[in-house]
Amino acid sequence: MKTISHSVEETKEVAKAFIKTLSPLPHHATIIELVGDLGAGKTTFTQNLAQELQIPEIITSPTFVIQKRYVVPNHPQFKTLIHIDAYRLENPNEITKLGWENDLQNPENLIVVEWPNNIQEHIKNSIQIYFNHIDETTREIKW
């Protein structure tokens, strides 16, 4: 799917449409790779995805802590949203110190990774969403 978003509200609708198409994997976590430049809308998309999952916390980028976890209160398959920002990782193996292997084994985990290229060797069977910054308010989003 490819769409153009002209606002945060439109990005929310894209996240809503995306979550409806998402089928959890039966034997390991579902991984979503968010690919795009700084300011392309990756964190905004994650915030809207979290709203659709009825997560009550305010979602912010985990740039400095690398990873944040949120309980998903009412979803039939996903119980935890793990939001990772791999931008600051200098070595791909640093992700393993955060429990990556254990997180992958749980099919109730939904893992959203910003800057996945920094840990690409640790990601398998993922869904890629691409964000293209067109102008101040317009983004192209495709998966």
C-alpha positions in Angstrom: 0.0 0.0 0.0 1.2 3.5 -0.8 -0.4 6.7 0.6 0.3 10.4 1.0 -0.3 11.9 4.4 -0.8 15.7 4.7 -1.1 15.8 8.4 -0.8 14.0 11.7 -4.5 13.2 11.5 -4.0 11.5 8.1 -1.0 9.6 9.5 -3.3 8.4 12.3 -5.6 7.0 9.6 -2.7 5.3 7.9 -1.7 3.6 11.2 -5.3 2.6 11.8 -5.5 1.0 8.3 -2.1 -0.7 8.8 -3.0 -2.3 12.2 -6.1 -3.8 10.6 -3.9 -5.6 8.0 -1.4 -6.8 10.6 -1.4 -10.6 11.3 0.8 -11.7 14.2 3.3 -14.4 13.5 2.6 -17.7 15.3 6.1 -18.6 16.5 7.9 -15.3 17.1 7.4 -11.6 17.6 6.1 -9.4 14.8 8.7 -6.9 13.7 7.9 -3.7 11.9 10.9 -1.8 10.4 10.3 1.9 10.0 12.6 3.2 7.3 13.1 6.9 6.5 15.2 10.0 7.1 15.0 12.2 10.3 11.7 13.9 10.5 10.0 11.6 8.0 7.3 10.5 10.4 8.5 7.3 11.9 7.9 8.3 15.6 4.5 9.9 14.7 3.5 6.7 13.0 4.5 4.7 16.1 2.5 7.2 18.3 -0.6 6.6 16.2 -0.1 2.9 16.1 0.1 2.9 19.9 -3.1 4.9 20.1 -4.8 2.3 17.9 -3.6 -0.4 20.3 -5.2 1.6 23.1 -1.9 2.2 24.9 -2.5 5.1 27.4 1.1 6.3 27.8 2.5 9.1 25.8 4.9 7.6 23.2 8.1 9.4 22.7 11.2 8.4 20.7 13.5 6.1 22.6 16.5 7.8 21.0 18.6 8.0 24.2 17.3 4.9 26.0 17.2 2.9 22.7 14.1 0.8 23.8 10.8 1.4 25.5 8.1 -1.2 26.4 4.4 -0.6 26.6 1.6 -2.9 27.8 -1.0 -3.4 25.1 -4.2 -3.6 27.2 -6.9 -5.0 24.9 -5.5 -6.5 21.7 -6.3 -10.2 21.1 -2.8 -11.1 20.0 -0.3 -8.5 21.0 0.4 -7.9 24.7 3.6 -5.8 24.5 4.7 -3.0 22.1 8.5 -2.7 22.1 9.6 0.5 20.5 13.3 0.6 19.5 15.3 3.5 18.0 18.6 2.0 16.8 19.9 5.3 15.5 22.6 5.6 18.2 23.8 2.0 18.2 27.4 1.8 16.9 27.5 -1.9 16.8 24.6 -4.1 15.7 25.3 -6.6 18.5 24.5 -3.9 21.1 20.8 -4.8 20.6 21.4 -8.2 22.1 22.2 -6.6 25.5 18.6 -5.3 25.6 17.1 -8.8 25.5 16.5 -8.9 21.7 16.7 -12.7 21.4 14.1 -13.2 24.2 11.8 -10.6 22.8 11.9 -12.2 19.4 10.7 -15.6 20.8 7.5 -14.2 22.2 4.7 -14.1 19.5 2.7 -11.6 21.7 5.4 -8.9 21.1 5.0 -6.3 18.5 8.4 -4.8 17.9 8.7 -1.4 16.1 12.2 -0.5 15.0 13.3 2.9 13.8 16.6 2.9 12.0 16.5 -0.8 11.4 19.6 -0.7 9.1 21.7 -0.3 12.2 20.7 -3.8 13.4 19.7 -5.4 10.1 21.7 -8.6 10.7 19.4 -9.3 13.7 16.1 -8.8 11.9 14.4 -11.6 10.0 10.8 -11.9 8.8 9.8 -8.3 9.2 7.4 -5.8 7.6 9.0 -2.7 6.2 7.2 0.6 6.2 9.0 3.4 4.2 8.6 7.1 5.0 9.5 9.8 2.5 9.6 13.4 3.6 8.0 15.4 0.8 7.6 18.8 2.5 6.9 20.3 5.9 3.5 18.6 6.3 3.5 15.9 3.6 4.8 12.4 3.8 4.7 9.4 1.5 4.1 6.2 3.5 4.3 2.8 1.8 4.4 -0.9 2.9 
